[in-house]
Amino acid sequence: MKINMDQHELEKLTEEKRYLFLKEKLEKTNEVDIAELLEPLDIHTTLLIFRMLPKDVAVDVFAHFSIEKQKNFVGLATNEELKEIVDELFFDDMIDLIEEIPANIVKKILLHTREEQRGLINQFLRYPPDSAGSIMTIEYVDLKKSMTVKNALSYIRKIGLKKETVYTCYVTDKNRKLEGIVSLRKLVTSDEYDLIENIMDQDVIYVHTHDDQEAVAAVFKRYGFLALPVVDKEDRLTGIITFDDIIEVIDQEATEDFQKMAAMAPTEEKYLDADILTLAKHRLPWLIFLMLSAIFTEGIIRKFEGFLEAVVVLTAFIPMLMNTGGNSGSQSSTLIIRGLALEEIDLTDVAKILWKEFRISILVGISLAAVNFIRIYFFSDVGLTIALTVSLTLLVIVVISKVVGGTLPILAKKLNLDPALMAGPFITTIVDVLCLIVYFSIAAWLLNI
């Protein structure tokens, strides 16, 4: 039975050197929880506690460390400890580690790998960083269609403990071409003398090694797989992607989208671990661009400077109009970006989106304009014409903002750009310019200036 141990208890037992009791507690603690407990400790204390763990538990704990913790650990671990970790670590976890650590530490790890394993590592490292090949593992169960169920189950018992998953087995020919799949459920419920060829499913869904990991995540979501085969350009089975790895990808992609929507350069570094110079560097480029783009709004205001001097009261309503327009556009763009990410919206749906957003904007615009007219006319004492000018501008700008916010992410996708770029800051900048043009045009018409 697994138990929970908190950080305070771990540190207290370590300080008191009650190692035997600590070892007993750790053996009853989940590997993920142990990794979380060791993460904030200094590397020497981590090594001390790590060495108390049973070998199989220790490898799982190491796999759940952050990359930074793994780097520090590998730098101080003995050759024997490294060999044990390398021998037992799942291949995809080893690749993740090697991709992140310095070259001198990579050499230390590669010294403890077999020659054929080193060749596979080099092959994996050549895949593009965000491709299916870069996140797959080679620890899968492959069967031959000439096997009987009895032989297949015996084979799985023999090698299963060293594979990342045994729930789905992959049937290949002598050239490793993927021919079918068979589930463990199908195997244990079939007659032991049935041939794999007769019970396998030949309608196999797979991805290619160079497919983008975001597309792979979409396949997992669509079909609810626990694992997905990866083939090369000749349809030879190269590896599989498991559900736990794709969860990490989904988390990374979501984080990247959030960062782009906030006008920041994407980064995988944790906020508290990143130094202030790095964070500033990721934020500055977009902030500079958005700041300089304000030259358009500045130019429009300068052009109508005499107009504003004649009717000074119009200036007071500019912030409200720009904010409402930007917020309206951001609402639409956020929903469309989400729909594109979840594949609920297709590029061919642009006409439907335009029509839907137009109708929504009319309802929202009329409601906001009515509330605004009552507020200005009855409580601001600026006269009927000004109240009409501001309220009519509000209606028009809400319609424009929602239509622009709904279509720009589609346009970005069409141009093979990330739709997340067309989020709040970018939409707001465009809407600000349109808002001023509409506002001054309506004011000139109604006020005859």
C-alpha positions as CSV (number, residue, x, y, z in Angstrom):
1,M,0.0,0.0,0.0
2,K,1.4,3.4,-1.1
3,I,1.6,6.2,1.5
4,N,2.2,9.9,1.3
5,M,5.2,11.6,2.8
6,D,5.5,15.4,2.9
7,Q,8.6,17.6,2.3
8,H,9.0,18.5,6.0
9,E,9.0,14.9,7.1
10,L,11.6,13.9,4.5
11,E,14.0,16.7,5.5
12,K,13.5,16.0,9.2
13,L,14.3,12.3,8.8
14,T,17.4,13.2,6.7
15,E,18.6,15.7,9.2
16,E,18.2,13.2,12.1
17,K,19.9,10.6,10.0
18,R,17.1,8.1,10.5
19,Y,18.0,6.4,7.2
20,L,16.5,3.0,7.9
21,F,13.1,4.4,8.7
22,L,13.3,6.8,5.8
23,K,14.1,3.9,3.4
24,E,11.1,2.0,4.7
25,K,8.9,5.0,4.1
26,L,10.3,5.6,0.6
27,E,9.6,2.0,-0.4
28,K,5.9,2.6,0.3
29,T,5.8,6.0,-1.6
30,N,4.9,6.3,-5.2
31,E,7.8,7.0,-7.6
32,V,6.3,10.2,-8.9
33,D,5.8,11.5,-5.4
34,I,9.4,10.6,-4.5
35,A,10.8,12.5,-7.5
36,E,8.7,15.5,-6.4
37,L,10.0,15.3,-2.9
38,L,13.7,15.1,-4.1
39,E,13.4,17.8,-6.7
40,P,14.0,20.9,-4.4
41,L,16.8,19.2,-2.4
42,D,20.5,19.9,-3.1
43,I,22.1,17.3,-5.4
44,H,24.2,15.7,-2.7
45,T,21.2,15.0,-0.5
46,T,19.3,13.8,-3.5
47,L,22.1,11.3,-4.3
48,L,22.1,10.1,-0.6
49,I,18.4,9.4,-0.6
50,F,18.4,8.0,-4.2
51,R,20.9,5.4,-3.2
52,M,18.5,4.0,-0.6
53,L,15.9,3.2,-3.3
54,P,15.5,-0.3,-4.8
55,K,16.9,-0.4,-8.3
56,D,13.6,-0.5,-10.2
57,V,12.1,2.3,-8.2
58,A,15.3,4.4,-8.6
59,V,15.1,4.3,-12.4
60,D,11.4,5.4,-12.3
61,V,12.2,8.2,-9.9
62,F,15.1,9.4,-12.2
63,A,12.7,9.4,-15.2
64,H,10.4,11.8,-13.4
65,F,13.1,14.3,-12.4
66,S,13.2,17.6,-14.3
67,I,15.9,17.8,-17.0
68,E,18.0,20.2,-14.8
69,K,17.9,17.7,-11.9
70,Q,18.8,14.9,-14.2
71,K,21.8,16.9,-15.5
72,N,23.1,17.5,-12.0
73,F,22.5,13.9,-11.0
74,V,24.4,12.5,-14.0
75,G,27.3,14.8,-13.3
76,L,27.9,13.3,-9.8
77,A,26.6,9.8,-10.2
78,T,29.1,6.9,-10.2
79,N,29.7,4.8,-13.4
80,E,27.9,1.9,-11.8
81,E,24.8,4.0,-11.0
82,L,24.8,5.4,-14.5
83,K,25.0,1.9,-16.0
84,E,22.1,0.7,-14.0
85,I,20.0,3.7,-15.0
86,V,20.9,3.5,-18.7
87,D,20.2,-0.2,-18.8
88,E,16.7,0.2,-17.3
89,L,15.6,3.6,-18.5
90,F,13.0,3.5,-21.3
91,F,14.6,4.5,-24.6
92,D,12.4,7.6,-25.2
93,D,13.2,8.9,-21.7
94,M,16.9,8.5,-22.5
95,I,16.5,10.4,-25.8
96,D,14.8,13.3,-23.9
97,L,17.7,13.4,-21.5
98,I,20.4,13.3,-24.1
99,E,18.7,16.1,-26.2
100,E,18.9,18.5,-23.2
101,I,22.2,17.8,-21.5
102,P,25.7,19.2,-22.3
103,A,28.0,17.2,-24.7
104,N,30.5,16.3,-22.0
105,I,27.7,14.6,-19.9
106,V,26.3,12.9,-23.1
107,K,29.6,11.2,-23.6
108,K,29.5,9.9,-20.0
109,I,26.1,8.4,-20.7
110,L,27.0,6.9,-24.1
111,L,29.9,5.1,-22.5
112,H,27.4,2.9,-20.7
113,T,25.2,2.1,-23.7
114,R,25.5,-0.9,-26.1
115,E,26.9,-0.3,-29.6
116,E,23.6,-1.0,-31.3
117,Q,21.9,1.3,-28.8
118,R,24.3,4.1,-29.6
119,G,23.4,3.8,-33.3
120,L,19.7,4.1,-32.5
121,I,20.3,7.1,-30.3
122,N,22.2,8.9,-33.1
123,Q,19.4,8.0,-35.5
124,F,16.7,9.4,-33.1
125,L,18.7,12.6,-32.5
126,R,18.5,13.4,-36.3
127,Y,14.7,13.7,-36.3
128,P,13.3,17.2,-36.2
129,P,12.7,18.4,-32.6
130,D,8.9,18.6,-32.9
131,S,8.4,15.5,-35.0
132,A,6.8,12.1,-34.2
133,G,10.2,10.5,-34.5
134,S,11.6,12.7,-31.7
135,I,9.1,11.5,-29.2
136,M,8.6,7.8,-30.1
137,T,10.1,4.9,-28.3
138,I,11.4,1.6,-29.6
139,E,10.1,-0.4,-26.6
140,Y,7.1,-2.1,-28.2
141,V,6.0,-5.7,-28.7
142,D,6.2,-6.9,-32.3
143,L,4.7,-10.2,-33.5
144,K,4.8,-12.2,-36.7
145,K,1.5,-13.2,-38.3
146,S,2.6,-16.8,-38.5
147,M,2.7,-17.1,-34.7
148,T,0.0,-18.8,-32.8
149,V,-1.7,-17.1,-29.8
150,K,0.1,-19.5,-27.5
151,N,3.5,-18.6,-28.9
152,A,2.6,-14.9,-28.9
153,L,1.6,-14.9,-25.2
154,S,4.8,-16.8,-24.3
155,Y,6.9,-14.2,-26.2
156,I,5.1,-11.3,-24.4
157,R,5.8,-12.9,-21.0
158,K,9.5,-13.2,-21.9
159,I,10.0,-9.6,-23.1
160,G,7.1,-7.7,-21.7
161,L,8.7,-6.3,-18.6
162,K,11.3,-4.4,-20.7
163,K,8.6,-2.9,-23.0
164,E,6.8,0.4,-22.4
165,T,3.5,-1.1,-23.2
166,V,2.1,-4.6,-24.0
167,Y,-1.6,-3.7,-24.3
168,T,-1.2,-3.3,-28.1
169,C,1.1,-5.5,-30.1
170,Y,2.3,-4.8,-33.7
171,V,2.4,-7.3,-36.4
172,T,5.3,-6.9,-38.9
173,D,6.7,-8.9,-41.9
174,K,10.3,-9.9,-42.4
175,N,11.1,-6.3,-43.6
176,R,9.5,-4.7,-40.5
177,K,6.6,-3.4,-42.6
178,L,3.6,-2.8,-40.4
179,E,0.8,-5.3,-41.3
180,G,-1.6,-5.1,-38.4
181,I,-2.2,-4.8,-34.7
182,V,-3.6,-7.1,-32.1
183,S,-4.6,-6.1,-28.5
184,L,-3.7,-8.1,-25.4
185,R,-7.4,-8.5,-24.7
186,K,-7.8,-10.2,-28.1
187,L,-4.9,-12.5,-27.4
188,V,-6.0,-13.7,-24.0
189,T,-9.6,-14.3,-25.2
190,S,-8.7,-16.1,-28.4
191,D,-8.0,-19.8,-28.8
192,E,-4.4,-20.6,-28.1
193,Y,-4.0,-22.3,-31.5
194,D,-5.4,-19.4,-33.6
195,L,-2.9,-17.7,-35.8
196,I,-2.1,-14.0,-35.3
197,E,-2.8,-13.5,-39.0
198,N,-6.5,-14.5,-38.4
199,I,-7.2,-12.3,-35.4
200,M,-5.1,-9.2,-36.1
201,D,-6.7,-5.9,-37.2
202,Q,-5.3,-4.9,-40.6
203,D,-7.0,-1.4,-40.5
204,V,-4.1,0.3,-38.8
205,I,-3.9,4.0,-38.1
206,Y,-0.3,5.3,-37.9
207,V,1.8,8.4,-38.3
208,H,5.1,9.0,-40.0
209,T,8.4,9.9,-38.4
210,H,8.4,13.4,-39.7
211,D,4.8,14.3,-38.9
212,D,4.5,17.3,-36.5
213,Q,3.8,16.3,-32.9
214,E,0.8,18.6,-32.8
215,A,-0.8,16.5,-35.6
216,V,0.1,13.3,-33.6
217,A,-1.7,14.8,-30.6
218,A,-4.8,15.4,-32.7
219,V,-4.8,11.7,-33.8
220,F,-4.6,10.6,-30.2
221,K,-7.5,12.9,-29.3
222,R,-9.6,11.7,-32.2
223,Y,-9.3,8.0,-31.7
224,G,-8.5,7.8,-27.9
225,F,-5.4,5.6,-28.4
226,L,-3.1,4.5,-25.6
227,A,-0.3,4.0,-28.2
228,L,0.2,4.9,-31.8
229,P,2.6,3.2,-34.3
230,V,5.2,5.4,-36.2
231,V,6.4,4.3,-39.6
232,D,9.1,5.6,-42.0
233,K,8.5,6.7,-45.6
234,E,8.6,3.0,-46.6
235,D,5.9,2.1,-44.0
236,R,8.4,0.2,-41.9
237,L,7.6,0.2,-38.2
238,T,10.1,2.5,-36.5
239,G,8.6,3.0,-33.0
240,I,5.5,3.8,-31.1
241,I,4.3,6.9,-29.2
242,T,2.6,6.3,-25.9
243,F,-0.1,8.2,-24.2
244,D,2.1,9.6,-21.4
245,D,4.4,11.1,-24.0
246,I,1.6,12.8,-25.9
247,I,0.2,14.3,-22.7
248,E,3.6,16.1,-22.4
249,V,3.3,17.3,-26.0
250,I,-0.3,18.6,-25.4
251,D,1.0,20.5,-22.4
252,Q,3.9,22.0,-24.3
253,E,1.7,23.0,-27.2
254,A,-0.9,24.6,-24.9
255,T,1.8,26.5,-23.1
256,E,3.3,27.7,-26.4
257,D,-0.1,28.9,-27.6
258,F,-0.7,30.8,-24.3
259,Q,2.7,32.5,-24.6
260,K,2.0,33.5,-28.2
261,M,-1.5,34.8,-27.3
262,A,0.2,37.0,-24.7
263,A,2.7,38.3,-27.3
264,M,5.7,36.5,-25.9
265,A,8.3,34.3,-27.6
266,P,7.6,30.6,-26.7
267,T,9.9,29.0,-24.1
268,E,9.7,25.6,-22.2
269,E,11.7,27.0,-19.3
270,K,9.7,27.2,-16.0
271,Y,8.8,30.7,-14.9
272,L,10.5,30.5,-11.5
273,D,13.6,28.8,-13.0
274,A,14.2,31.4,-15.7
275,D,16.3,34.4,-15.0
276,I,14.9,37.9,-15.5
277,L,17.1,38.6,-18.6
278,T,15.7,35.6,-20.4
279,L,12.1,36.5,-19.5
280,A,12.7,40.1,-20.7
281,K,14.3,38.9,-23.9
282,H,11.2,36.8,-24.7
283,R,8.8,39.6,-24.0
284,L,10.6,42.6,-25.6
285,P,10.4,41.9,-29.4
286,W,6.6,41.7,-29.4
287,L,6.2,44.7,-27.0
288,I,8.5,46.8,-29.2
289,F,6.5,45.8,-32.3
290,L,3.2,46.6,-30.7
291,M,4.5,49.8,-29.3
292,L,5.7,51.0,-32.7
293,S,2.5,49.9,-34.3
294,A,0.8,52.5,-32.2
295,I,2.2,55.0,-34.7
296,F,-0.9,54.4,-36.8
297,T,-3.3,55.4,-34.0
298,E,-1.0,58.4,-33.2
299,G,-1.1,59.5,-36.9
300,I,-4.9,59.3,-37.0
301,I,-5.3,61.4,-33.8
302,R,-2.8,64.0,-35.2
303,K,-4.8,64.1,-38.5
304,F,-8.0,64.9,-36.6
305,E,-6.3,67.2,-34.0
306,G,-8.3,70.2,-35.2
307,F,-11.4,68.2,-35.1
308,L,-10.8,67.2,-31.5
309,E,-10.1,70.8,-30.5
310,A,-13.5,71.8,-31.9
311,V,-15.3,69.1,-29.9
312,V,-13.0,68.4,-27.0
313,V,-15.6,66.1,-25.3
314,L,-15.1,63.4,-28.0
315,T,-11.6,62.8,-26.6
316,A,-13.0,61.5,-23.3
317,F,-14.8,58.5,-25.0
318,I,-11.8,57.3,-27.0
319,P,-10.4,54.9,-24.3
320,M,-13.8,53.3,-23.7
321,L,-14.4,52.7,-27.5
322,M,-10.9,51.3,-28.1
323,N,-11.1,49.0,-25.0
324,T,-14.5,47.7,-25.9
325,G,-13.5,47.1,-29.5
326,G,-10.3,45.2,-28.4
327,N,-12.1,43.1,-25.9
328,S,-14.8,42.2,-28.5
329,G,-12.2,41.1,-31.0
330,S,-10.2,39.1,-28.4
331,Q,-13.4,37.2,-27.4
332,S,-13.9,36.1,-31.0
333,S,-10.3,35.3,-31.8
334,T,-9.9,33.2,-28.6
335,L,-12.9,31.0,-29.4
336,I,-11.7,30.5,-33.1
337,I,-8.1,29.7,-32.0
338,R,-9.4,27.1,-29.6
339,G,-11.7,25.7,-32.3
340,L,-8.8,25.4,-34.7
341,A,-6.6,23.8,-32.1
342,L,-9.2,21.2,-31.2
343,E,-10.1,20.7,-34.9
344,E,-13.7,21.7,-34.3
345,I,-13.3,24.4,-37.0
346,D,-11.9,23.9,-40.5
347,L,-10.5,26.4,-43.0
348,T,-13.6,25.9,-45.2
349,D,-15.8,27.2,-42.3
350,V,-14.8,30.8,-42.8
351,A,-18.2,31.8,-44.4
352,K,-20.1,30.1,-41.5
353,I,-17.8,31.9,-39.0
354,L,-18.4,35.3,-40.7
355,W,-22.2,34.9,-40.6
356,K,-22.2,33.7,-37.0
357,E,-19.9,36.4,-35.7
358,F,-21.8,39.1,-37.6
359,R,-25.1,38.0,-36.0
360,I,-23.5,37.8,-32.6
361,S,-21.9,41.2,-33.0
362,I,-25.2,42.8,-34.0
363,L,-26.9,41.5,-30.8
364,V,-23.9,42.5,-28.6
365,G,-23.4,45.8,-30.3
366,I,-27.0,46.9,-30.0
367,S,-27.1,46.0,-26.3
368,L,-23.8,47.8,-25.5
369,A,-24.8,50.9,-27.6
370,A,-28.2,51.1,-25.8
371,V,-26.6,50.9,-22.4
372,N,-24.0,53.4,-23.4
373,F,-26.5,55.9,-24.9
374,I,-28.5,55.9,-21.7
375,R,-25.3,56.4,-19.6
376,I,-24.0,59.3,-21.7
377,Y,-27.3,61.1,-22.5
378,F,-28.8,61.0,-19.1
379,F,-25.7,61.1,-16.8
380,S,-23.0,62.9,-18.8
381,D,-24.8,66.0,-19.9
382,V,-23.2,66.1,-23.4
383,G,-26.2,66.4,-25.6
384,L,-28.1,64.1,-27.9
385,T,-25.7,64.3,-30.9
386,I,-22.6,63.3,-28.9
387,A,-24.5,60.4,-27.3
388,L,-25.6,59.2,-30.7
389,T,-22.1,59.6,-32.1
390,V,-20.5,57.5,-29.4
391,S,-23.2,54.9,-29.3
392,L,-23.3,54.4,-33.1
393,T,-19.5,54.1,-33.2
394,L,-19.7,51.5,-30.5
395,L,-22.2,49.4,-32.5
396,V,-20.1,49.6,-35.7
397,I,-16.8,48.9,-34.0
398,V,-18.1,45.9,-32.1
399,V,-19.4,44.4,-35.4
400,I,-16.0,45.1,-37.1
401,S,-14.0,43.8,-34.1
402,K,-15.9,40.5,-33.9
403,V,-15.7,39.8,-37.6
404,V,-12.0,40.7,-37.7
405,G,-11.3,38.6,-34.5
406,G,-13.2,35.6,-36.0
407,T,-11.5,35.6,-39.4
408,L,-7.8,36.6,-38.7
409,P,-6.9,33.2,-37.0
410,I,-8.4,31.4,-40.1
411,L,-6.3,33.6,-42.4
412,A,-3.2,32.8,-40.3
413,K,-3.9,29.1,-40.5
414,K,-4.4,29.5,-44.3
415,L,-0.9,31.1,-44.5
416,N,0.6,28.3,-42.4
417,L,1.1,30.6,-39.5
418,D,0.2,29.8,-35.9
419,P,-3.4,31.1,-35.3
420,A,-2.4,31.9,-31.7
421,L,-0.4,34.8,-33.1
422,M,-3.8,36.5,-33.9
423,A,-4.8,36.8,-30.3
424,G,-5.4,39.7,-27.9
425,P,-2.5,42.1,-28.4
426,F,-2.4,41.8,-32.2
427,I,-6.2,42.1,-32.6
428,T,-6.3,45.0,-30.2
429,T,-3.7,46.9,-32.3
430,I,-5.7,46.5,-35.5
431,V,-9.0,47.3,-33.8
432,D,-7.6,50.5,-32.3
433,V,-6.8,51.9,-35.7
434,L,-10.2,50.9,-37.1
435,C,-12.0,52.3,-34.0
436,L,-10.5,55.8,-34.5
437,I,-11.3,55.9,-38.2
438,V,-14.9,54.9,-37.6
439,Y,-15.3,57.2,-34.6
440,F,-14.0,60.4,-36.4
441,S,-15.9,59.5,-39.6
442,I,-19.2,59.1,-37.8
443,A,-18.6,62.3,-35.7
444,A,-17.8,64.3,-38.8
445,W,-21.0,63.1,-40.4
446,L,-23.3,63.7,-37.4
447,L,-21.7,66.9,-36.1
448,N,-21.1,68.5,-39.6
449,I,-17.5,69.5,-38.8
